[in-house]
Amino acid sequence: MSTRRSDSGVAMLLAKPQLPFGKVALQEDRITNFEHRPFLDTCVNPGHYVFSKDIVTEYFPQEGDFEHRTMQRIAEDNHLRGLKYEGPWLTLNTMKYLIRIREYFADSMEKQGSG
């Protein structure tokens, strides 16, 4: 990762998380397909970055709009690279997700112990 980041100045982790709800296909008011909690087919920015010092010095505002203006300017100036994460993306937004994450790691640890 450090080589790609140093070539561009910024690396952004990209993920394809699972939706927390079902996805439907509609034909007028009739649901023609239902998919329970599918994974997104597009990459999202989960908010994990690596920045070079030069980028921080040149682009970061003392205060203001980092997500909309600063990151867009960095992208327009061709300094932003995406690194695709290929694995389960565990989002922690609610107590329900915390319980799922604990179960995921408990199952992972159990599988490692039995293997």
C-alpha positions as CSV (number, residue, x, y, z in Angstrom):
1,M,0.0,0.0,0.0
2,S,2.8,2.5,0.8
3,T,4.1,2.4,-2.8
4,R,0.8,3.2,-4.3
5,R,0.1,5.9,-1.7
6,S,3.5,7.5,-2.2
7,D,3.0,7.6,-6.0
8,S,-0.2,9.6,-5.6
9,G,-0.2,11.2,-2.2
10,V,-3.4,9.7,-0.9
11,A,-4.8,6.2,-0.6
12,M,-8.5,5.6,0.2
13,L,-9.8,2.2,1.3
14,L,-12.7,1.1,-0.8
15,A,-15.3,-1.5,0.3
16,K,-18.5,-3.1,-0.9
17,P,-20.6,-3.4,2.2
18,Q,-23.7,-5.4,2.8
19,L,-26.9,-3.3,2.9
20,P,-28.7,-3.5,6.2
21,F,-32.1,-3.9,4.5
22,G,-33.6,-5.7,1.5
23,K,-33.4,-4.4,-2.1
24,V,-36.4,-4.6,-4.4
25,A,-37.0,-4.3,-8.1
26,L,-40.3,-2.6,-9.1
27,Q,-42.5,-2.6,-12.1
28,E,-44.9,0.2,-11.4
29,D,-46.2,-0.7,-7.9
30,R,-45.5,-4.4,-8.2
31,I,-42.3,-5.9,-6.6
32,T,-40.8,-8.2,-9.1
33,N,-37.7,-9.2,-7.1
34,F,-36.6,-9.1,-3.5
35,E,-33.0,-9.6,-2.4
36,H,-32.4,-9.8,1.4
37,R,-29.5,-7.6,2.6
38,P,-27.4,-7.8,-0.7
39,F,-23.9,-6.6,-1.0
40,L,-23.4,-3.4,-2.9
41,D,-22.2,-3.7,-6.5
42,T,-20.3,-0.5,-6.2
43,C,-17.4,0.6,-4.0
44,V,-17.9,3.1,-1.2
45,N,-15.6,5.1,1.0
46,P,-15.8,3.8,4.5
47,G,-13.5,6.7,5.7
48,H,-10.1,5.1,6.0
49,Y,-7.2,7.0,4.4
50,V,-3.4,7.3,4.2
51,F,-2.1,10.8,3.4
52,S,1.5,11.9,2.6
53,K,2.7,14.9,4.6
54,D,2.9,17.0,1.4
55,I,-0.8,16.4,0.8
56,V,-1.7,17.3,4.3
57,T,0.3,20.5,4.1
58,E,-1.0,21.6,0.7
59,Y,-4.6,20.6,0.8
60,F,-5.9,20.4,4.4
61,P,-7.9,23.4,5.6
62,Q,-7.5,24.8,9.1
63,E,-11.3,24.4,9.3
64,G,-14.0,23.7,6.8
65,D,-15.4,21.2,4.5
66,F,-13.0,18.2,4.2
67,E,-15.3,15.6,2.7
68,H,-16.8,17.8,-0.1
69,R,-14.2,20.4,-1.1
70,T,-10.8,19.1,0.0
71,M,-11.2,15.5,-1.1
72,Q,-12.8,16.6,-4.4
73,R,-9.9,18.9,-5.0
74,I,-7.4,16.1,-4.2
75,A,-9.2,13.8,-6.7
76,E,-9.3,16.5,-9.4
77,D,-5.6,17.1,-9.0
78,N,-5.0,13.3,-9.6
79,H,-3.6,12.6,-6.1
80,L,-6.3,10.1,-4.9
81,R,-6.0,6.4,-5.4
82,G,-8.4,3.7,-4.3
83,L,-7.4,0.4,-2.7
84,K,-10.2,-2.2,-2.9
85,Y,-10.8,-4.3,0.2
86,E,-11.9,-7.8,-0.6
87,G,-13.5,-9.2,2.5
88,P,-16.4,-8.8,4.9
89,W,-16.9,-5.1,5.8
90,L,-18.1,-4.9,9.4
91,T,-19.9,-1.7,10.0
92,L,-20.5,-0.6,13.6
93,N,-23.4,1.8,13.6
94,T,-25.8,0.2,16.1
95,M,-25.9,-2.2,19.0
96,K,-27.3,-4.8,16.6
97,Y,-24.1,-4.5,14.5
98,L,-21.9,-4.7,17.6
99,I,-23.6,-8.0,18.4
100,R,-23.1,-9.3,14.8
101,I,-19.4,-8.2,14.9
102,R,-18.8,-10.0,18.2
103,E,-20.5,-13.2,16.8
104,Y,-18.4,-12.9,13.6
105,F,-15.1,-12.8,15.6
106,A,-16.2,-15.5,18.0
107,D,-17.0,-17.8,15.1
108,S,-13.7,-16.9,13.4
109,M,-11.7,-17.6,16.6
110,E,-13.6,-20.9,17.1
111,K,-12.8,-22.0,13.5
112,Q,-9.1,-21.1,14.0
113,G,-9.0,-23.1,17.2
114,S,-10.5,-26.2,15.6
115,G,-8.4,-26.1,12.5
